[in-house]
Amino acid sequence: MATTATDPTLAALKERTRATWASGDYDAVADGIWEVGERVVRRVAVGPGERVLDVAAGTGNAAIRAAAAGGAVTAVDLTPELFVAGRRRADEAGVDIDWVEGDAEDLPFDDGAFDVVLSTFGVMFAPRHEVAARELARVLRPGGRLGLATWVPDGTVGHLFRTVAAELPPPPAIAQPPLGWGDPTHVETIFAGTGMQLTFERESLPIDPEIPIEEATQFYMDSFGPLVMARRVLREQGRWEILAAKLPAAIRRLMTEPAAFLVITGTKR
Ligand SMILES: C[S@@+](CC[C@H](N)C(=O)[O-])C[C@H]1O[C@@H](n2cnc3c(N)ncnc32)[C@H](O)[C@@H]1O
């Protein structure tokens, strides 16, 4: 079991999160955001020999680019099922990465163990934002750098997440909404007192107008873990058709408007 949570609600939530990201085909979905790892690694200027941690690394989006830049990289994630594709991608890139199963809210590393901490669309899915933010800051050495990418609430991916969440049973009260990490004011609040000095910049991903909407909708329903899980839950409740009717419009936005996200960089005092 990846989580060290002793609270049964929290432990169950972490197990569900792991099952969600292990379902579908995240490796294929990650292709759509693959350039973000490179952008974030360039932004924080990872250098040869630096100790780098990619938190909620999935299939290694940031980790692989940090290793290609010469970093000594550890990739940690709650969902070790994704490491199979991550290892394949790392082999293809000709880099070595240390893959570690673990929870962003309880990182299995010493204080100040890393020069750089990264997370692309990853740590935002840990349920307790302040706990996770404090862990990111804790494992950074003084003077170390942070580089995160998070979806913003008013972007097309934010819209898709809200469309899905609106049809699902509410999550436990302990789970804060992931899109909070796309709001700079909220992010400043959760890092308060950690010594992190943060900067924020909005970026976006280009669209591919060649892909038909029906094909894209089917792809996301079959491959994107949160949608695969939503279909499973809503079918049991006989309510899947309600969300299925709303998805094409949300996917149309996703395929026709550049996907906005926030790049958060920081230095630890
Ligand atoms: C959208 S994927 C992003 C993966 C990768 N960073 C990327 O850019 O492709 C979200 C990832 O967060 C991981 N995750 C969710 N909650 C986590 C937690 N509490 N601790 C560690 N990883 C977590 C999931 O297992 C999944 O790999």
The ligand as an ORCA input file, in Angstrom:
! r2SCAN-3c Opt
* xyz 0 1
  C      -2.276     13.799    -14.163
  S      -1.145     12.634    -13.515
  C       0.388     13.514    -13.768
  C       1.573     12.609    -13.935
  C       2.856     13.276    -14.441
  N       3.390     14.207    -13.474
  C       2.673     13.942    -15.772
  O       2.950     15.141    -15.914
  O       2.260     13.254    -16.729
  C      -1.401     12.748    -11.767
  C      -0.459     11.874    -10.975
  O      -0.562     12.194     -9.589
  C      -0.355     11.004     -8.846
  N      -0.847     11.233     -7.486
  C      -2.098     11.567     -7.111
  N      -2.144     11.732     -5.771
  C      -0.888     11.504     -5.306
  C      -0.294     11.518     -4.000
  N      -1.009     11.799     -2.903
  N       1.017     11.243     -3.905
  C       1.767     10.940     -5.002
  N       1.249     10.886     -6.240
  C      -0.057     11.177     -6.389
  C      -1.126      9.984     -9.653
  O      -0.775      8.672     -9.320
  C      -0.735     10.382    -11.074
  O       0.439      9.737    -11.482
*
